[in-house]
Amino acid sequence: MTVRLRVLDDGAWISVNDRREVSVSELWRVEATDFCSCDLVDFVVENFQTVGVNGQTIEVIVYGQCIACGATGETEWLPVGRVIDGEFAVFDESTVRRTRESRKPETNSG
């Protein structure tokens, strides 16, 4: 099953199957060790850079700001929702999102 993903309106929206589903100006809780030194980033989404799919999960790279420390920049890939039976389901805004980097399994070097 094909799912059509696009960034619309100069990065203001993510479109899934030609429907605007996720917008900027949201506040996300993010675990992103590569973004800033905050344990959990209170991240204001300012612009979607790109959108992609990882299995059934729709992920985005976004530009924004941590409102706690003021750091700005792009994140690594962050999940925004899932496609189940051809339908998009957005993740709850209160969900802690983890960058792909933060989700990597730890390796045992012993």
LINDA-V28139 format. One record per pair of residues at least 6 apart in sequence whose C-alpha atoms are under 6 Angstrom apart, sorted by the first residue. I is the first residue (numbers start at 1). J is the second residue. Records with the same first field share a line. If there is no record, write none. Layout:
I = J ; J
//
This chain:
3 = 17
4 = 16 ; 17
5 = 15 ; 16
6 = 14 ; 15
7 = 13 ; 14
11 = 47 ; 48
12 = 23 ; 24 ; 47
13 = 22 ; 23
14 = 20 ; 21 ; 22
15 = 21
24 = 45 ; 46
25 = 45 ; 46
26 = 44 ; 45
27 = 43 ; 44
28 = 43
29 = 41 ; 42 ; 96
30 = 40 ; 41 ; 96 ; 97 ; 98
31 = 40 ; 98
32 = 99
41 = 66
42 = 66 ; 67
43 = 65 ; 66
44 = 64 ; 65
45 = 64
46 = 63 ; 64
47 = 62 ; 63
48 = 62
49 = 61 ; 62
50 = 60 ; 61
51 = 59 ; 60
52 = 58 ; 59
53 = 59
56 = 82 ; 83
57 = 81 ; 82
58 = 79 ; 80 ; 81 ; 82
59 = 77 ; 78 ; 79 ; 80
60 = 77 ; 78
61 = 75 ; 76 ; 77
62 = 74 ; 75
63 = 73 ; 74
64 = 72 ; 73
65 = 71 ; 72
76 = 99
77 = 99 ; 100
78 = 99
80 = 90 ; 91
81 = 89 ; 90 ; 91
82 = 88 ; 89
//
